[in-house]
Structure formats: structure tokens, C-alpha cells
Amino acid sequence: MSDALKVSVISPERVLFEGVARGVVAPAFDGEMGILPLHAPMMTLLGRGTLRVDTAEGERRFGVDGGFLQVVDNHVRVVTERAEVLGSAA
């Protein structure tokens, strides 16, 4: 059993994040959704909002607008049309 997720956050300009996380909260097109290790495979469209990635070093936050999120084998791929790195949570 794995207790971590591999997370990739990708925009057309660059890869904003590539690393390991304990969980992800994403702004899906129809509301926020949480993803933890061993989540079932899925794909959803993203809306506009804040993507939160819970890493061992603290929460990383990204403003995203559109795109999609895919979960397969403890790998979360976020491919977004527009993204920016936001300040980390205190």
C-alpha cells in the first residue's frame, strides 16, 4: 500500500510542480474534490479556483483555470489552460 501520491501540475508554459504529496484538493468544474492515496482511477474537467497540494514541506497552492485532472495508480496529473503559483499556506 502506498501512502503518497505522485503529483504533476502542468500548464502550456511550464511544469509548475512535480513531486510527492499526501493529498490534493482540486477545483473541479462542479465543485471541489479531494484526492488521497489509493483513489479510484478517474478523470474530471477543472474549473477556476485554487489547487491545493499537501506535501511533507507544507501546502503548495496554485491558481488554475480550466483543463483536466486525471488519477491513475496514485499519480495525479493536472493539465491546466492557465496556472500560477500562489503563496503557501501558513
C-alpha positions in Angstrom: 0.0 0.0 0.0 1.2 3.4 -0.9 0.6 6.4 1.4 1.7 9.0 -1.1 0.6 10.5 -4.4 2.9 11.5 -7.3 1.5 14.9 -8.5 2.2 16.8 -11.7 0.8 20.3 -12.3 1.4 21.3 -15.9 0.4 24.4 -17.9 1.1 25.3 -21.5 4.1 27.4 -20.4 5.8 25.0 -18.0 5.7 22.3 -15.3 4.7 24.1 -12.1 5.1 21.2 -9.8 6.3 17.6 -9.9 6.6 15.8 -6.6 5.1 13.7 -3.9 2.0 14.6 -1.8 -0.2 13.2 0.9 -3.4 14.6 -0.7 -4.8 17.1 -3.3 -7.8 19.3 -3.3 -8.8 20.5 -6.8 -11.5 22.9 -8.2 -13.4 20.5 -10.5 -16.0 22.1 -12.9 -18.8 21.2 -10.5 -17.2 21.8 -7.1 -14.1 21.0 -5.0 -12.9 17.4 -4.9 -10.3 15.7 -2.6 -7.9 13.0 -3.7 -6.0 10.7 -1.3 -3.7 7.8 -1.9 -5.4 4.7 -3.4 -8.1 6.8 -5.0 -10.0 5.1 -7.8 -8.9 5.9 -11.4 -10.9 8.9 -12.7 -10.8 12.0 -14.9 -12.6 15.3 -14.5 -12.7 18.8 -16.0 -11.3 21.6 -13.9 -13.0 24.9 -13.2 -11.4 28.1 -11.9 -10.0 28.1 -8.4 -7.2 27.1 -6.1 -5.5 23.7 -6.4 -4.0 22.7 -3.0 -1.2 20.0 -2.8 -0.4 18.8 0.7 3.3 17.9 0.7 5.7 17.0 3.6 7.1 20.5 3.4 3.7 22.2 3.6 0.8 23.1 1.4 1.5 24.2 -2.1 -1.2 26.3 -3.8 -1.8 27.0 -7.5 -4.4 29.2 -9.2 -5.9 27.2 -12.1 -8.4 28.0 -14.8 -9.7 25.1 -16.9 -8.1 21.9 -18.1 -8.4 18.5 -16.6 -7.3 16.3 -13.7 -6.5 12.6 -14.1 -5.9 10.0 -11.3 -4.3 6.7 -12.2 -2.2 4.4 -10.0 -1.5 7.1 -7.3 -0.5 9.6 -9.9 -2.4 12.8 -10.1 -1.9 14.8 -13.4 -3.3 18.3 -13.5 -3.1 19.8 -17.0 -4.5 23.3 -17.0 -5.0 26.0 -19.6 -3.8 28.7 -17.2 -1.9 28.4 -13.9 0.0 30.5 -11.4 1.9 29.6 -8.2 0.2 31.2 -5.2 1.7 31.8 -1.7 2.0 28.8 0.5 -0.5 28.4 3.4 0.8 29.5 6.8 
